Amino acid sequence: VFILGLSSLIKLMSDIVDILDSTTNNDSININVDDDSDESGETPFQRLVRLHASPSNYNERKNAVKYILDALRLVNDLESLYEILSCTKKLADDIVTQVQIDTLEKFVSIIEYLIGNVENGDVLIKEYLFQSIIQTIGHSNNRIRKASQSALIRLFEMDQIKSDEIERDIIPSLCQLDRACDDFKNESILLMTRLTQYISSELVLKYFVPTIVQQSSSIAFQTRKTCATSIGDLATVIPSSAVDQYLVPCISNLCSDPFWGVRKSCAEVIHPVAQVCSKESRWNILSPCLIQLLQDQSRWVKTAALRVLGYFISTFAQTNEDKQINSTKINNEQINDLSVQVEQSIQINESDKFNDFNYWREPLLTNIDFNQDLMENFTSTTRKQSLLEISKTYDPDSINNILPIELLDFYTSIIEQSHSSGVETDIVHQGAHTFPAVALTLTNKNWHLIRDLHKKFAEDLQWKVRRTLAYSLHALAEILTVEQVEEDLCPIFDSFFRDVDEVKIGILSNLARFLKVLQLSTRRTYLDKLTYLTCVDNQRNWRFRFESANQLYELTSLFSSVDVGDYISPLTFGMAVDKVADVRHAAIKALSGCYSKFNSENAQIQTEVFLDDCHRVFASSQDWKLRQVYINLCESIYKLHVDTPDQYALRFLGRLLSLKEDPVVNVRLSLGTFIYQNLINNEFYIDLSDDWRSQIDECLQILLVDRDRDVRASVGGVYEARGTPLSSEILNDDSDSSIQNNTITLGDEQQNQS
């Protein structure tokens, strides 16, 4: 802490000296503040040209900087533009530090203006500004360096740097760090890391990686810490072989650094390195490094290592294809060992060539390629038995073949370590967040190793830990077997169902995916518990009901039509009358799913009950919002195409067309939009009987002469603009009924927004 405080104090003193230097180095200069009153008749361009040329008064040159952007915006000829940029270049190269600082800090705005508003602005930047940026990128003054680095990054972001300029001009300035001060070394390393996303991996590997690896051995701990921080970004850019060759040994050395800040940085970047390195490096080098960091004496290092432990374990996860390749590789290696043993056992000693036994018996073939022979042509019973034994001894799902067991030991004790003194409680939350990835890595055959840890997470006192686990419960169920899910996860699922709303929303968001994993008999036991979907602590939490309605739609495909009619459909009808429009719209989709389920299984009784409820609850309701819900439901069912035209007309069109004279504009507007966009001029309309077509035509004719102009426009009528003031239109019989009825179109959506 003392060293960090001392370094910060030294840096602060350096900045103060820079500021004082800009004023004290020019004591002999005559300081006369420019009087704006004498310049009232000058343009910004004229002031810039006049002030920047003052050789003896640095304050005038300093004041000239503030006119650069205004002069650029007002310039109207190329000659003046060239003059402005020439003045800018001279000010950027000024001998006075403060003038340089003020000018370079304007470079980002100047670059953006030239690229966006001036033709061939990129050429002008390279001619007037680029060299000033390159020359000051390694300046001894901290503010000058930062200003030039900001301008350089902006050029990269706007894709104004070519590859040859990178290698010729920029990289040499960044990589010459041997004689630079420590602050500049750190800034250059950070700048290299920042530029890796804009530079090709070949250049990064050729210049940046060797420089950072070399600086990782610096005597300054700040430089080593900066190098450790940059390793993670470099690893994502260069090839995996280069990561193994350069970065893995580098991070291995830094993990034993005497300064705890360097070791903490190593713990923070070990996961991205493990993602791209080879499995051998991950197992043999990085795993011991992480185990060492987990046992570190510094609580900050230990905390950082615990945070990334789950992520690091997830890098050992293999696909089925990887497992097959590894299994084949191991079997081939063992087969080669077996062939060598067989070859050695039948070799004939030179001294025994004339032995009586060897003389009289039939000679053996001595020039056999046993490796090739055993691999391809050797089909004897002995070899088959040996291969069978080899295949039995290798288990790709064995924990010893997946990851180092020490890492799993630390992970399973993460709660105990988090409760110990000196370790933050947020570690438990991180462990719960990475639990599905760890379970996927271990496979369901090793579920017993982390089952108790999962139970402890589910019983944690922090609701955010339980919430994280609730959101991932469906993913865990898809990893485990059905028996494991029903035995170990269902009790936790039940407890979350009765938890606080913040936890309950986690399992609710993926309810259908979790129940899909279960056997049908177990799944049906949750039908009675669906009422918990609407039981919330805060009734204003309409998003909870919205998510419930979405899940009810997904559940219709998991149960029979009888179960849907008895349990899911009543809940959906209840949500369809909700006060919030988004909840009603989600419930409409769920109701159409129920109807589709009834149709697909020819459930006549459930269909009749469903239709009666629709007509009673929606079509005949005194609430105009529910009548509008009926229209939207008819539209949703129509788009499913589960009914023939006549069947659909018999079930819905009668009540639907009766709303053509509804007193509320919103209802008539929804009806006109649905009919005009879906029910006419298509195959559905052609396949209808003449009676239904005539009723649709009659409805359209009535809506075409509706007193509300929005309704007329919805069915293809002419939208007439208002020609009279609002006050006089209210008294007019021909005025919009939306005003007469004190209703506003889309008013429901406004309520939803509130």
Protein Blocks (a to p, Z undefined) as FASTA:
>chain_A
ZZmmmmmmmmmmmmmmmmmmmmmmmmmpccddddfklmmmpcfklmmmmmmmpmklmklm
mmmmmmmmmmmmmpcbfklmmmmmmmmmmmmmpcblklmmmmmmmmmmmmmmmmmmpghk
lmmmmmmmmmmmmmmmmcfblklmmmmmmmmmmmmmnopacfklmmmmmmmmmmmmmlpc
fklmmmmmmmmmmmmmmpcfklmmmmmmmmmmmmmmpfblklmmmmmmmmmmmmmmmcfk
lmmmmmmmmmmmmmmpfblklmmmmmmmmmmmmmmmcfklmmmmmmmmmmmmmmpfblkl
mmmmmmmmmmmmmmmpccfklmmmmmmmmmmmmmmmmmmmmmmmmpccfklmmgmklmmm
ccddfkbcfklmmmmmmccfklmmmmmmmmmmpcfkbmklmbcfklmmmmmmmmmmmmpg
hiafklmmmmmmmmmmmmmmnommlmmmmmmmmmmmmmpmblklmmmmmmmmmmmmmmmc
fklmmmmmmmmmmmmmmmcfklmmmmmmmmmmmmmmpcfklmmmmmmmmmmmmmcfblkl
mmlmmmmmmmmmmmmmmpcfklmmmmmmmmmmmmmmpfbfklmmmmmmmmmmmmmmmmmn
opaklmmmmmmmmmmmmmmpcblklmmmmmmmmmmmmmnopacfklmmmmmmmmmmmmmm
gcbfklmmmmmmmmmmmmgoifklmmpcfklmmmmmmmmmmmmmccbfklmmmnopacdd
dfbdfklmmmpmkbcfklmnopaehklmmmmmZZ
